[in-house]
Amino acid sequence: MSTLTILHISDTHRDPSHEVTNAALLDSLLRDRDRYRYETPSIPAADIIIVSGDVVHGVRADATDPEGELRRQYEQAEQFLIDLAESFVGGDREKIILIPGNHDVSLYHTLQSMKQVEVKLDSIEDRAAAVSMGRRLAGVGTVVRWSWSGFCFYEIIDQSKYDARLRDFCTFYERFYGGKRIYSLKAEEQFDIFDFPEFNVTIAGLSSCHENDPLNKKGAIHPDSVAAAMRQLCTPVRRDRLLLATWHHNTSGGPTQADYMDADVLQLMIDEGFSIGFHGHQHKPQFIEDRREFGGARKITVISAGTLCAGRQELPTGQTRAYNILELDTSTHKATLHVRKMQNENFGRPIWGQGQLPNSGKSFVQFDVEKPIARSFAAEDARTIGEAEKALRESRFSEAD
């Protein structure tokens, strides 16, 4: 098959003041599927589902039972995703791509790894110590954080506890995939590969939560995780495969914002041969395909989904809940992106319909997809042929195939 449809949802963290139930949320998506099949343009049913981070809302550090509440939220999210798989992709959980977002980073576990450093200005020594901590705050890979609410510094003193800030997500991840997939607590290993040879597509799920925590609100992908992912992607069996990637954070923001990822990562994605990137985080739909830098003509099309479950106070001005559907033809390298937006005011019982992309005002956009990079596998091919010939000579016919 050369055509597939991707349901792209993001930021499924529930509004804590008015949580939409699993039943109501799933029913709303099913009713919308029945609706868009007959709209103009009509939209086919999904083959694959991407969930680009912020699976749960998270809890306050001073919550009565923060660990128990996190477990409750992940169990709620897991059941929703199981039901989503059953309803949209025949129960095949391998067709759902999951990644973490900043809401999945536990504040409670982050603080367990840190010590608080008060700011004192009473003496010359106190002021010098405060200046020294401030300088460390700006360092690359710093273990120092600043809290405006507490007007104090925090310093990571236990790296293993700091890494455990994503432990609940990792547990949820392994449980959802029935142990077939695991998610590492090591930042350089936080990626996963989802292969769909029947569509000639491979999707890399990347974490943009490297060094991210509620006191360090910025996105980053560990460079070693991309390198490790590419070692798995660039193999002869995936020759000419269209490469897609998903991460959580957006790559631009306003002049007073810092809670986004360095846009240079897009050049890395271009150089590695990814054709489309999916993300969330900013709670609004967006379509960008003009990322060409440092010479060459390759590009990456970057698609942002709105939030599926956030409340009013978490929505940007003029935005409502939204999700995306992408139709992709891997033979012609053509695609159509559709935006679905919540039409009503009842956040506990959403009704979806055609949305609008900010640049065109239309509910869909058609675009060309960058073709895969032509890679040489001469050495690998020669080795494979040699092993097959040896197997034939030794009458190991099944291995020769």
C-alpha positions as a Python dict, from the first residue, in 0.01 Angstrom:
ca = {
    (1, 'M'): (0, 0, 0),
    (2, 'S'): (129, 346, -85),
    (3, 'T'): (-136, 553, 93),
    (4, 'L'): (-190, 585, 464),
    (5, 'T'): (-377, 811, 702),
    (6, 'I'): (-221, 932, 1027),
    (7, 'L'): (-432, 1051, 1319),
    (8, 'H'): (-215, 1305, 1502),
    (9, 'I'): (-322, 1395, 1855),
    (10, 'S'): (-122, 1569, 2124),
    (11, 'D'): (-132, 1709, 2476),
    (12, 'T'): (-385, 1464, 2610),
    (13, 'H'): (-332, 1597, 2963),
    (14, 'R'): (-676, 1649, 3118),
    (15, 'D'): (-795, 1978, 3262),
    (16, 'P'): (-767, 1899, 3637),
    (17, 'S'): (-1062, 2123, 3719),
    (18, 'H'): (-1291, 1951, 3465),
    (19, 'E'): (-1157, 1622, 3332),
    (20, 'V'): (-1324, 1492, 3018),
    (21, 'T'): (-1393, 1122, 3071),
    (22, 'N'): (-1245, 848, 2854),
    (23, 'A'): (-1590, 746, 2731),
    (24, 'A'): (-1692, 1099, 2631),
    (25, 'L'): (-1359, 1171, 2463),
    (26, 'L'): (-1352, 849, 2262),
    (27, 'D'): (-1716, 887, 2163),
    (28, 'S'): (-1647, 1239, 2037),
    (29, 'L'): (-1365, 1114, 1813),
    (30, 'L'): (-1576, 828, 1679),
    (31, 'R'): (-1862, 1063, 1598),
    (32, 'D'): (-1619, 1295, 1421),
    (33, 'R'): (-1484, 1003, 1217),
    (34, 'D'): (-1838, 927, 1104),
    (35, 'R'): (-1875, 1294, 1013),
    (36, 'Y'): (-1555, 1360, 817),
    (37, 'R'): (-1598, 1050, 599),
    (38, 'Y'): (-1880, 1236, 422),
    (39, 'E'): (-1748, 1592, 430),
    (40, 'T'): (-1584, 1774, 141),
    (41, 'P'): (-1306, 1683, 116),
    (42, 'S'): (-1375, 1345, 268),
    (43, 'I'): (-1114, 1196, 503),
    (44, 'P'): (-1037, 824, 527),
    (45, 'A'): (-1007, 633, 854),
    (46, 'A'): (-672, 627, 1034),
    (47, 'D'): (-407, 361, 977),
    (48, 'I'): (-157, 494, 1233),
    (49, 'I'): (-189, 718, 1539),
    (50, 'I'): (79, 958, 1667),
    (51, 'V'): (47, 1092, 2023),
    (52, 'S'): (310, 1366, 2041),
    (53, 'G'): (360, 1400, 2416),
    (54, 'D'): (206, 1536, 2736),
    (55, 'V'): (17, 1216, 2802),
    (56, 'V'): (-83, 1326, 3153),
    (57, 'H'): (-121, 1658, 3334),
    (58, 'G'): (113, 1583, 3623),
    (59, 'V'): (78, 1676, 3989),
    (60, 'R'): (189, 1947, 4226),
    (61, 'A'): (482, 1867, 4453),
    (62, 'D'): (268, 1943, 4758),
    (63, 'A'): (-14, 1710, 4655),
    (64, 'T'): (-143, 1477, 4927),
    (65, 'D'): (-39, 1163, 4735),
    (66, 'P'): (166, 1271, 4430),
    (67, 'E'): (281, 920, 4336),
    (68, 'G'): (-70, 778, 4365),
    (69, 'E'): (-218, 1063, 4161),
    (70, 'L'): (42, 1014, 3887),
    (71, 'R'): (-45, 645, 3872),
    (72, 'R'): (-414, 732, 3845),
    (73, 'Q'): (-353, 972, 3556),
    (74, 'Y'): (-138, 722, 3364),
    (75, 'E'): (-391, 444, 3418),
    (76, 'Q'): (-663, 673, 3286),
    (77, 'A'): (-449, 763, 2982),
    (78, 'E'): (-355, 400, 2921),
    (79, 'Q'): (-717, 287, 2915),
    (80, 'F'): (-808, 568, 2676),
    (81, 'L'): (-526, 471, 2439),
    (82, 'I'): (-621, 103, 2457),
    (83, 'D'): (-980, 195, 2366),
    (84, 'L'): (-850, 427, 2092),
    (85, 'A'): (-646, 142, 1944),
    (86, 'E'): (-945, -92, 1955),
    (87, 'S'): (-1171, 163, 1785),
    (88, 'F'): (-935, 305, 1521),
    (89, 'V'): (-656, 55, 1437),
    (90, 'G'): (-806, -286, 1512),
    (91, 'G'): (-652, -309, 1859),
    (92, 'D'): (-293, -305, 1725),
    (93, 'R'): (-103, -98, 1982),
    (94, 'E'): (208, -106, 1762),
    (95, 'K'): (23, 137, 1537),
    (96, 'I'): (19, 398, 1815),
    (97, 'I'): (339, 601, 1852),
    (98, 'L'): (391, 746, 2200),
    (99, 'I'): (650, 997, 2322),
    (100, 'P'): (685, 1200, 2644),
    (101, 'G'): (624, 1571, 2688),
    (102, 'N'): (707, 1822, 2958),
    (103, 'H'): (389, 1742, 3153),
    (104, 'D'): (512, 1383, 3179),
    (105, 'V'): (819, 1508, 3369),
    (106, 'S'): (733, 1473, 3738),
    (107, 'L'): (788, 1784, 3951),
    (108, 'Y'): (771, 1571, 4265),
    (109, 'H'): (1054, 1343, 4151),
    (110, 'T'): (1252, 1638, 4012),
    (111, 'L'): (1257, 1806, 4352),
    (112, 'Q'): (1357, 1478, 4518),
    (113, 'S'): (1684, 1499, 4324),
    (114, 'M'): (1767, 1857, 4425),
    (115, 'K'): (1868, 2064, 4723),
    (116, 'Q'): (1736, 2415, 4775),
    (117, 'V'): (1992, 2696, 4789),
    (118, 'E'): (1858, 3013, 4948),
    (119, 'V'): (1960, 3353, 4819),
    (120, 'K'): (2124, 3560, 5091),
    (121, 'L'): (2242, 3917, 5034),
    (122, 'D'): (2343, 4017, 5386),
    (123, 'S'): (2719, 4005, 5337),
    (124, 'I'): (2979, 4033, 5065),
    (125, 'E'): (3026, 3656, 5083),
    (126, 'D'): (2651, 3595, 5049),
    (127, 'R'): (2629, 3820, 4744),
    (128, 'A'): (2935, 3659, 4584),
    (129, 'A'): (2780, 3312, 4636),
    (130, 'A'): (2454, 3428, 4474),
    (131, 'V'): (2645, 3569, 4175),
    (132, 'S'): (2838, 3244, 4142),
    (133, 'M'): (2517, 3040, 4138),
    (134, 'G'): (2368, 3277, 3881),
    (135, 'R'): (2666, 3223, 3652),
    (136, 'R'): (2633, 2848, 3686),
    (137, 'L'): (2268, 2880, 3592),
    (138, 'A'): (2365, 2987, 3240),
    (139, 'G'): (2618, 2708, 3182),
    (140, 'V'): (2577, 2431, 2926),
    (141, 'G'): (2439, 2118, 3091),
    (142, 'T'): (2400, 2303, 3418),
    (143, 'V'): (2264, 2128, 3727),
    (144, 'V'): (2146, 2459, 3873),
    (145, 'R'): (1786, 2579, 3852),
    (146, 'W'): (1610, 2898, 3956),
    (147, 'S'): (1263, 2921, 4109),
    (148, 'W'): (1086, 3257, 4090),
    (149, 'S'): (804, 3138, 4313),
    (150, 'G'): (1049, 3040, 4587),
    (151, 'F'): (1305, 3307, 4494),
    (152, 'C'): (1582, 3055, 4538),
    (153, 'F'): (1818, 2828, 4350),
    (154, 'Y'): (1795, 2451, 4327),
    (155, 'E'): (2089, 2223, 4254),
    (156, 'I'): (2071, 1864, 4127),
    (157, 'I'): (2264, 1648, 4372),
    (158, 'D'): (2139, 1302, 4272),
    (159, 'Q'): (2147, 1237, 3898),
    (160, 'S'): (1978, 898, 3925),
    (161, 'K'): (1682, 1054, 4105),
    (162, 'Y'): (1674, 1333, 3848),
    (163, 'D'): (1662, 1077, 3565),
    (164, 'A'): (1371, 910, 3747),
    (165, 'R'): (1149, 1214, 3681),
    (166, 'L'): (1024, 1019, 3376),
    (167, 'R'): (994, 684, 3555),
    (168, 'D'): (613, 686, 3560),
    (169, 'F'): (604, 751, 3185),
    (170, 'C'): (851, 465, 3128),
    (171, 'T'): (638, 228, 3336),
    (172, 'F'): (325, 333, 3147),
    (173, 'Y'): (506, 294, 2813),
    (174, 'E'): (622, -63, 2881),
    (175, 'R'): (282, -161, 3017),
    (176, 'F'): (93, -17, 2719),
    (177, 'Y'): (305, -215, 2471),
    (178, 'G'): (279, -532, 2679),
    (179, 'G'): (653, -541, 2745),
    (180, 'K'): (739, -547, 2374),
    (181, 'R'): (882, -195, 2399),
    (182, 'I'): (1063, -22, 2683),
    (183, 'Y'): (1159, 342, 2741),
    (184, 'S'): (1496, 417, 2893),
    (185, 'L'): (1563, 663, 3174),
    (186, 'K'): (1893, 750, 3000),
    (187, 'A'): (1846, 1060, 2781),
    (188, 'E'): (2078, 928, 2508),
    (189, 'E'): (1857, 619, 2472),
    (190, 'Q'): (1520, 795, 2472),
    (191, 'F'): (1393, 710, 2126),
    (192, 'D'): (1199, 432, 1960),
    (193, 'I'): (1154, 315, 1602),
    (194, 'F'): (813, 223, 1458),
    (195, 'D'): (840, 45, 1124),
    (196, 'F'): (555, 17, 873),
    (197, 'P'): (697, -160, 564),
    (198, 'E'): (347, -209, 424),
    (199, 'F'): (332, 171, 380),
    (200, 'N'): (707, 218, 310),
    (201, 'V'): (724, 444, 616),
    (202, 'T'): (934, 442, 932),
    (203, 'I'): (862, 676, 1224),
    (204, 'A'): (1117, 775, 1489),
    (205, 'G'): (972, 870, 1826),
    (206, 'L'): (1213, 1118, 1991),
    (207, 'S'): (1213, 1278, 2334),
    (208, 'S'): (1252, 1657, 2346),
    (209, 'C'): (1267, 1642, 2728),
    (210, 'H'): (1647, 1622, 2760),
    (211, 'E'): (1732, 1830, 3073),
    (212, 'N'): (1369, 1944, 3083),
    (213, 'D'): (1195, 1978, 3417),
    (214, 'P'): (939, 2216, 3569),
    (215, 'L'): (1225, 2445, 3678),
    (216, 'N'): (1401, 2432, 3341),
    (217, 'K'): (1125, 2487, 3089),
    (218, 'K'): (1291, 2430, 2754),
    (219, 'G'): (1299, 2153, 2501),
    (220, 'A'): (1600, 1960, 2374),
    (221, 'I'): (1670, 1628, 2204),
    (222, 'H'): (1984, 1451, 2319),
    (223, 'P'): (2213, 1440, 2012),
    (224, 'D'): (2320, 1084, 2088),
    (225, 'S'): (1959, 964, 2077),
    (226, 'V'): (1925, 1094, 1720),
    (227, 'A'): (2255, 930, 1624),
    (228, 'A'): (2144, 598, 1776),
    (229, 'A'): (1808, 621, 1600),
    (230, 'M'): (1979, 681, 1266),
    (231, 'R'): (2198, 373, 1311),
    (232, 'Q'): (1878, 170, 1325),
    (233, 'L'): (1710, 361, 1043),
    (234, 'C'): (1993, 354, 789),
    (235, 'T'): (1993, -16, 705),
    (236, 'P'): (1945, -189, 369),
    (237, 'V'): (1608, -332, 475),
    (238, 'R'): (1480, 24, 505),
    (239, 'R'): (1617, 131, 168),
    (240, 'D'): (1411, 416, 17),
    (241, 'R'): (1185, 422, 324),
    (242, 'L'): (1012, 756, 393),
    (243, 'L'): (1133, 876, 732),
    (244, 'L'): (901, 1062, 969),
    (245, 'A'): (977, 1183, 1322),
    (246, 'T'): (779, 1300, 1619),
    (247, 'W'): (886, 1499, 1925),
    (248, 'H'): (697, 1723, 2167),
    (249, 'H'): (826, 2082, 2180),
    (250, 'N'): (776, 2351, 1916),
    (251, 'T'): (1088, 2518, 1772),
    (252, 'S'): (1000, 2887, 1805),
    (253, 'G'): (836, 3120, 2052),
    (254, 'G'): (774, 3479, 2146),
    (255, 'P'): (1046, 3716, 2273),
    (256, 'T'): (949, 3658, 2637),
    (257, 'Q'): (924, 3278, 2603),
    (258, 'A'): (1190, 3012, 2653),
    (259, 'D'): (974, 2700, 2664),
    (260, 'Y'): (1062, 2570, 2319),
    (261, 'M'): (1335, 2383, 2134),
    (262, 'D'): (1628, 2530, 1941),
    (263, 'A'): (1527, 2547, 1574),
    (264, 'D'): (1871, 2416, 1475),
    (265, 'V'): (1735, 2070, 1547),
    (266, 'L'): (1534, 2099, 1226),
    (267, 'Q'): (1855, 2125, 1026),
    (268, 'L'): (1969, 1804, 1193),
    (269, 'M'): (1639, 1641, 1096),
    (270, 'I'): (1686, 1761, 737),
    (271, 'D'): (2042, 1631, 719),
    (272, 'E'): (1936, 1293, 856),
    (273, 'G'): (1671, 1260, 585),
    (274, 'F'): (1346, 1305, 775),
    (275, 'S'): (1067, 1434, 553),
    (276, 'I'): (793, 1522, 806),
    (277, 'G'): (805, 1609, 1175),
    (278, 'F'): (507, 1603, 1415),
    (279, 'H'): (492, 1786, 1748),
    (280, 'G'): (254, 1945, 1996),
    (281, 'H'): (321, 2153, 2309),
    (282, 'Q'): (204, 2494, 2184),
    (283, 'H'): (-165, 2394, 2189),
    (284, 'K'): (-236, 2520, 1839),
    (285, 'P'): (-229, 2371, 1487),
    (286, 'Q'): (53, 2485, 1263),
    (287, 'F'): (202, 2388, 927),
    (288, 'I'): (555, 2493, 825),
    (289, 'E'): (750, 2372, 524),
    (290, 'D'): (1010, 2644, 460),
    (291, 'R'): (1296, 2510, 670),
    (292, 'R'): (1597, 2522, 435),
    (293, 'E'): (1929, 2623, 589),
    (294, 'F'): (2307, 2591, 540),
    (295, 'G'): (2284, 2515, 170),
    (296, 'G'): (2109, 2241, -20),
    (297, 'A'): (1748, 2217, -127),
    (298, 'R'): (1610, 1963, 120),
    (299, 'K'): (1336, 2063, 359),
    (300, 'I'): (1130, 1915, 639),
    (301, 'T'): (758, 1975, 674),
    (302, 'V'): (676, 2045, 1040),
    (303, 'I'): (322, 1985, 1164),
    (304, 'S'): (188, 2089, 1503),
    (305, 'A'): (-131, 1955, 1659),
    (306, 'G'): (-347, 2143, 1906),
    (307, 'T'): (-428, 2002, 2248),
    (308, 'L'): (-690, 1729, 2270),
    (309, 'C'): (-783, 1767, 2638),
    (310, 'A'): (-647, 2087, 2796),
    (311, 'G'): (-878, 2335, 2968),
    (312, 'R'): (-958, 2696, 2883),
    (313, 'Q'): (-680, 2840, 3097),
    (314, 'E'): (-420, 2639, 2902),
    (315, 'L'): (-535, 2747, 2555),
    (316, 'P'): (-362, 3029, 2365),
    (317, 'T'): (-576, 3331, 2286),
    (318, 'G'): (-819, 3255, 2006),
    (319, 'Q'): (-750, 2878, 2014),
    (320, 'T'): (-962, 2582, 2115),
    (321, 'R'): (-893, 2211, 2134),
    (322, 'A'): (-783, 2054, 1807),
    (323, 'Y'): (-622, 1754, 1640),
    (324, 'N'): (-489, 1666, 1293),
    (325, 'I'): (-535, 1401, 1027),
    (326, 'L'): (-269, 1353, 759),
    (327, 'E'): (-325, 1169, 431),
    (328, 'L'): (7, 1057, 283),
    (329, 'D'): (86, 895, -52),
    (330, 'T'): (438, 751, -40),
    (331, 'S'): (447, 672, -412),
    (332, 'T'): (369, 1024, -536),
    (333, 'H'): (507, 1200, -226),
    (334, 'K'): (193, 1408, -192),
    (335, 'A'): (7, 1477, 131),
    (336, 'T'): (-301, 1653, 267),
    (337, 'L'): (-320, 1784, 622),
    (338, 'H'): (-665, 1826, 778),
    (339, 'V'): (-731, 2020, 1100),
    (340, 'R'): (-1020, 1926, 1328),
    (341, 'K'): (-1130, 2172, 1597),
    (342, 'M'): (-1373, 2161, 1886),
    (343, 'Q'): (-1688, 2344, 1783),
    (344, 'N'): (-1881, 2375, 2111),
    (345, 'E'): (-1824, 2523, 2459),
    (346, 'N'): (-1882, 2209, 2668),
    (347, 'F'): (-1530, 2090, 2753),
    (348, 'G'): (-1671, 1771, 2906),
    (349, 'R'): (-1853, 1674, 2587),
    (350, 'P'): (-1653, 1795, 2284),
    (351, 'I'): (-1797, 1815, 1934),
    (352, 'W'): (-1540, 1827, 1653),
    (353, 'G'): (-1557, 1972, 1304),
    (354, 'Q'): (-1348, 2138, 1035),
    (355, 'G'): (-1084, 2374, 1174),
    (356, 'Q'): (-872, 2643, 1015),
    (357, 'L'): (-501, 2665, 947),
    (358, 'P'): (-369, 3008, 1051),
    (359, 'N'): (-202, 3098, 721),
    (360, 'S'): (-483, 3004, 482),
    (361, 'G'): (-799, 2995, 690),
    (362, 'K'): (-879, 2660, 523),
    (363, 'S'): (-939, 2332, 703),
    (364, 'F'): (-680, 2149, 494),
    (365, 'V'): (-359, 2206, 302),
    (366, 'Q'): (-205, 1995, 25),
    (367, 'F'): (174, 1979, -6),
    (368, 'D'): (467, 1793, -157),
    (369, 'V'): (664, 1563, 70),
    (370, 'E'): (1043, 1558, 53),
    (371, 'K'): (1162, 1232, -104),
    (372, 'P'): (1392, 998, 91),
    (373, 'I'): (1766, 1052, 74),
    (374, 'A'): (1940, 817, -169),
    (375, 'R'): (2178, 618, 50),
    (376, 'S'): (2455, 378, -52),
    (377, 'F'): (2447, 32, 103),
    (378, 'A'): (2717, -122, -119),
    (379, 'A'): (2917, -270, 171),
    (380, 'E'): (2609, -410, 343),
    (381, 'D'): (2474, -553, 16),
    (382, 'A'): (2807, -724, -62),
    (383, 'R'): (2819, -875, 285),
    (384, 'T'): (2458, -999, 257),
    (385, 'I'): (2521, -1158, -84),
    (386, 'G'): (2836, -1324, 47),
    (387, 'E'): (2652, -1472, 344),
    (388, 'A'): (2371, -1596, 118),
    (389, 'E'): (2618, -1765, -120),
    (390, 'K'): (2791, -1936, 173),
    (391, 'A'): (2457, -2060, 305),
    (392, 'L'): (2372, -2206, -39),
    (393, 'R'): (2707, -2387, -62),
    (394, 'E'): (2645, -2540, 281),
    (395, 'S'): (2283, -2635, 187),
    (396, 'R'): (2137, -2399, 450),
    (397, 'F'): (1863, -2300, 205),
    (398, 'S'): (1625, -2135, 452),
    (399, 'E'): (1904, -1902, 567),
    (400, 'A'): (1995, -1819, 209),
    (401, 'D'): (1646, -1678, 152),
}
